Amino acid sequence: MTGKGEPRAQRSTAETSTLDLALRIVEFLAYQSQALPLAAVAQAFDASKATVYRHLQTLKRHGFVRQDDGTGHYEAGVKLMVLGEATRGRFDILAAARSDLLALRDQSGHAVTVCKIIDDELVVLDLFQGRTVIEFSTRPGTRLAFHASAHGKIWLAFGPEGLLDRVVAGEMKAWTPRTLTDPAAVRAEVAKVCAQGWSTAPDEVITGVNTVAAPVWDHRGILAGSVAIVGATQFIPARPSDTVIDEVVGTAQRISRSLGWRK
């Protein structure tokens, strides 16, 4: 027993539930495009306004949430940006890749993304908008589907042992009519990526959008990340030009060499 007769297991469960809700509120606010009133936040979690208000005030005291003085609405606080920048440098590929990714963006004119597996999920580490009239809203931290993205196919082809088997054995969502969801088709596509050393995903996540991705290796020859350009299929067709492929693959190899990779 702990406290005034409350069983330890019950207290632990309550504390975990409280922390879980607070963290979910922080994540929810971080993805909103504008500040929200208390009622909207409470409704999003099907929780009472009193409960959510207590969490918001605690988060506000620690800088994870800010409240607009005029409207009283809540949004993500500056502490999240500070912590994001503090941890950003721990992902070595970002430090090594930035100048090359910007060069690829300037050379190709397209948006450029870099991804890595974190906690068994494929995560966008950064995105640099291109020079075209189309902008992509993919944010750092976005999770990508292994079977439906060019980045994902790179990881299925060259990533951790057993990853492909786990992915095809699970549910593979059809994001568009062009998404590969048949296990045999996914395996055949990954085999092609292994042979050619780069991947695409035309119309497989969003109709009218294609991506060209290539692997980045570390000093041990282990996959450290993937880089890609993203654009409309008008400019990046299902079979990209050799020039485009060479730009992406060449960039990935330069970043790999900066990480100590030697072919």
Stockholm file with secondary structure:
# STOCKHOLM 1.0

chainA/1-263         MTGKGEPRAQRSTAETSTLDLALRIVEFLAYQSQALPLAAVAQAFDASKATVYRHLQTLKRHGFVRQDDGTGHYEAGVKLMVLGEATRGRFDILAAARSDLLALRDQSGHAVTVCKIIDDELVVLDLFQGRTVIEFSTRPGTRLAFHASAHGKIWLAFGPEGLLDRVVAGEMKAWTPRTLTDPAAVRAEVAKVCAQGWSTAPDEVITGVNTVAAPVWDHRGILAGSVAIVGATQFIPARPSDTVIDEVVGTAQRISRSLGWRK
#=GR chainA/1-263 SS CBTTTBCHHHHHHHHHHHHHHHHHHHHHHHTCSSCBCHHHHHHHTTCCHHHHHHHHHHHHHTTSEEECTTTCCEEECHHHHHHHHHHHTTSHHHHHHHHHHHHHHHHHCSEEEEEEEETTEEEEEEEECCSSSCCCCCCTTCEECTTTSHHHHHHHHHSSTTHHHHHHHSCCCCSSTTCCCSHHHHHHHHHHHHHHSCEECTTTSSTTEEEEEEEEECTTSCEEEEEEEEEETTTSCSSCCHHHHHHHHHHHHHHHHHTTCCC
#=GC SS_cons         CBTTTBCHHHHHHHHHHHHHHHHHHHHHHHTCSSCBCHHHHHHHTTCCHHHHHHHHHHHHHTTSEEECTTTCCEEECHHHHHHHHHHHTTSHHHHHHHHHHHHHHHHHCSEEEEEEEETTEEEEEEEECCSSSCCCCCCTTCEECTTTSHHHHHHHHHSSTTHHHHHHHSCCCCSSTTCCCSHHHHHHHHHHHHHHSCEECTTTSSTTEEEEEEEEECTTSCEEEEEEEEEETTTSCSSCCHHHHHHHHHHHHHHHHHTTCCC
//
